[in-house]
C-alpha cells in the first residue's frame, strides 16, 4: 500500500487573492499527516483559528505526489472519488 503523506502549513499572505507569503520566515508548519482526513482536520482547525485575519491562509501539500512524480493522481483521489 502506498503511504500518502500530507503537509499542513500556512501564514500571512501579501494579497489574499494570491498565494505569496508576506514573510517566508514566519510560515507556520502545522505538521505532517499520514492521511488526507487527519491533514484536513488540522487544516480546518488552523483556518478556523485564524478566520478573523483575511490575509492568513493554510494549505495542504500532497507530499506523496512529490515522491513519485510518475504516478498519475486525480484531484479527488483523497476523497474516494
GROMACS elastic network, one bead per residue, 0.5 to 0.9 nm:
[ bonds ]
;  ai    aj funct       b0    kb
    2    64     6  0.85011   500
    3    34     6  0.71555   500
    3    35     6  0.81898   500
    3    64     6  0.70374   500
    4    33     6  0.83402   500
    4    34     6  0.58696   500
    4    35     6  0.58056   500
    4    36     6  0.77239   500
    4    62     6  0.75765   500
    4    63     6  0.73362   500
    4    64     6  0.50922   500
    4    65     6  0.81481   500
    5    32     6  0.66946   500
    5    33     6  0.57148   500
    5    35     6  0.61751   500
    5    36     6  0.78771   500
    5    39     6  0.88783   500
    5    61     6  0.85430   500
    5    62     6  0.63610   500
    5    63     6  0.52957   500
    5    64     6  0.51924   500
    5    65     6  0.85915   500
    6    31     6  0.83166   500
    6    32     6  0.55692   500
    6    33     6  0.50794   500
    6    34     6  0.64429   500
    6    35     6  0.66036   500
    6    36     6  0.65706   500
    6    38     6  0.88808   500
    6    39     6  0.62113   500
    6    60     6  0.63645   500
    6    61     6  0.55368   500
    6    63     6  0.53547   500
    6    64     6  0.71444   500
    7    29     6  0.79188   500
    7    30     6  0.76294   500
    7    31     6  0.58253   500
    7    33     6  0.63101   500
    7    39     6  0.71634   500
    7    59     6  0.80537   500
    7    60     6  0.56232   500
    7    61     6  0.50205   500
    7    62     6  0.66431   500
    7    63     6  0.65695   500
    8    28     6  0.86944   500
    8    29     6  0.64212   500
    8    30     6  0.53350   500
    8    31     6  0.55801   500
    8    32     6  0.64741   500
    8    33     6  0.78309   500
    8    39     6  0.63814   500
    8    40     6  0.82397   500
    8    42     6  0.72097   500
    8    43     6  0.61615   500
    8    58     6  0.69823   500
    8    59     6  0.56880   500
    8    61     6  0.64204   500
    9    27     6  0.69372   500
    9    28     6  0.55338   500
    9    30     6  0.53169   500
    9    31     6  0.71587   500
    9    43     6  0.78496   500
    9    57     6  0.85204   500
    9    58     6  0.55066   500
    9    59     6  0.55180   500
    9    60     6  0.67349   500
    9    61     6  0.80416   500
   10    13     6  0.88771   500
   10    21     6  0.85523   500
   10    26     6  0.89174   500
   10    27     6  0.56602   500
   10    28     6  0.52538   500
   10    29     6  0.67106   500
   10    30     6  0.77767   500
   10    43     6  0.88326   500
   10    46     6  0.85205   500
   10    47     6  0.88683   500
   10    56     6  0.71851   500
   10    57     6  0.54064   500
   10    59     6  0.58984   500
   10    60     6  0.87975   500
   11    21     6  0.65680   500
   11    22     6  0.78694   500
   11    23     6  0.80692   500
   11    24     6  0.81294   500
   11    26     6  0.66875   500
   11    28     6  0.57989   500
   11    29     6  0.88007   500
   11    55     6  0.80836   500
   11    56     6  0.54025   500
   11    57     6  0.57307   500
   11    58     6  0.65556   500
   12    15     6  0.87263   500
   12    16     6  0.86186   500
   12    20     6  0.86397   500
   12    21     6  0.57808   500
   12    22     6  0.56933   500
   12    23     6  0.73538   500
   12    24     6  0.89839   500
   12    26     6  0.80447   500
   12    27     6  0.76562   500
   12    53     6  0.84403   500
   12    54     6  0.86510   500
   12    55     6  0.52338   500
   12    57     6  0.64215   500
   12    58     6  0.89271   500
   13    16     6  0.59805   500
   13    17     6  0.87153   500
   13    18     6  0.73973   500
   13    19     6  0.63781   500
   13    20     6  0.56175   500
   13    23     6  0.79990   500
   13    54     6  0.88254   500
   13    55     6  0.50991   500
   13    56     6  0.60896   500
   13    57     6  0.70092   500
   14    17     6  0.88020   500
   14    18     6  0.75818   500
   14    19     6  0.78712   500
   14    20     6  0.60072   500
   14    21     6  0.57232   500
   14    23     6  0.84432   500
   14    55     6  0.70905   500
   15    18     6  0.54920   500
   15    19     6  0.74557   500
   15    20     6  0.73253   500
   15    21     6  0.83560   500
   15    22     6  0.83067   500
   15    55     6  0.66040   500
   16    19     6  0.73243   500
   16    20     6  0.88357   500
   16    54     6  0.65368   500
   16    55     6  0.50417   500
   16    56     6  0.77126   500
   16    57     6  0.80822   500
   17    55     6  0.88561   500
   18    21     6  0.87772   500
   19    57     6  0.83531   500
   20    23     6  0.88159   500
   20    24     6  0.88421   500
   21    24     6  0.58870   500
   21    26     6  0.87087   500
   21    27     6  0.77754   500
   22    26     6  0.83341   500
   23    26     6  0.55049   500
   23    27     6  0.71279   500
   24    27     6  0.54486   500
   25    28     6  0.87739   500
   28    58     6  0.86536   500
   29    32     6  0.85356   500
   30    42     6  0.74474   500
   30    43     6  0.80592   500
   30    46     6  0.81948   500
   31    39     6  0.83100   500
   31    42     6  0.83745   500
   32    39     6  0.75582   500
   32    63     6  0.89261   500
   33    36     6  0.73665   500
   33    37     6  0.87322   500
   33    38     6  0.62578   500
   33    39     6  0.54232   500
   33    42     6  0.88196   500
   34    37     6  0.87526   500
   34    38     6  0.73521   500
   34    39     6  0.77271   500
   35    38     6  0.57943   500
   35    39     6  0.64079   500
   35    40     6  0.87157   500
   35    78     6  0.83297   500
   36    39     6  0.50155   500
   36    40     6  0.58953   500
   36    41     6  0.85261   500
   36    60     6  0.86406   500
   36    62     6  0.85356   500
   36    78     6  0.61129   500
   36    79     6  0.80496   500
   37    40     6  0.50996   500
   37    41     6  0.62323   500
   37    42     6  0.87342   500
   37    78     6  0.82657   500
   37    79     6  0.86102   500
   38    41     6  0.50616   500
   38    42     6  0.62845   500
   38    43     6  0.85889   500
   39    42     6  0.51529   500
   39    43     6  0.60765   500
   39    44     6  0.85326   500
   39    60     6  0.69551   500
   40    44     6  0.59817   500
   40    45     6  0.85389   500
   40    60     6  0.73927   500
   41    44     6  0.51314   500
   41    45     6  0.62085   500
   41    46     6  0.87713   500
   42    45     6  0.51773   500
   42    46     6  0.63604   500
   42    47     6  0.85950   500
   43    46     6  0.53178   500
   43    47     6  0.60387   500
   43    48     6  0.85423   500
   43    58     6  0.63047   500
   43    59     6  0.68528   500
   43    60     6  0.70057   500
   44    47     6  0.50374   500
   44    48     6  0.60120   500
   44    49     6  0.84334   500
   44    58     6  0.84590   500
   45    48     6  0.52654   500
   45    49     6  0.61042   500
   45    50     6  0.88009   500
   46    50     6  0.63024   500
   46    51     6  0.85003   500
   46    57     6  0.87904   500
   46    58     6  0.70791   500
   47    50     6  0.53630   500
   47    51     6  0.59249   500
   47    56     6  0.79008   500
   47    57     6  0.67887   500
   47    58     6  0.61802   500
   48    51     6  0.50318   500
   48    52     6  0.84829   500
   49    52     6  0.80330   500
   50    53     6  0.57685   500
   50    54     6  0.82585   500
   50    56     6  0.65245   500
   50    57     6  0.81722   500
   51    54     6  0.68317   500
   51    56     6  0.76396   500
   51    57     6  0.89067   500
   52    55     6  0.89944   500
   52    56     6  0.85645   500
   53    56     6  0.55495   500
   53    57     6  0.87791   500
   54    57     6  0.79149   500
   61    64     6  0.88275   500
   61    65     6  0.88897   500
   62    65     6  0.56959   500
   62    66     6  0.73010   500
   63    66     6  0.52551   500
   63    67     6  0.67117   500
   64    67     6  0.52250   500
   64    68     6  0.66741   500
   64    69     6  0.88630   500
   65    68     6  0.54792   500
   65    69     6  0.60495   500
   65    70     6  0.87585   500
   65    71     6  0.75551   500
   65    72     6  0.86650   500
   65    73     6  0.77849   500
   66    69     6  0.57112   500
   68    71     6  0.58363   500
   69    72     6  0.78463   500
   73    76     6  0.82770   500
   73    77     6  0.66961   500
   74    77     6  0.53626   500
   74    78     6  0.84864   500
   74    81     6  0.85184   500
   75    78     6  0.75257   500
   75    79     6  0.86269   500
   75    81     6  0.87280   500
   76    79     6  0.52716   500
   76    80     6  0.66446   500
   76    81     6  0.52380   500
   77    80     6  0.53544   500
   77    81     6  0.54584   500
   78    81     6  0.73862   500
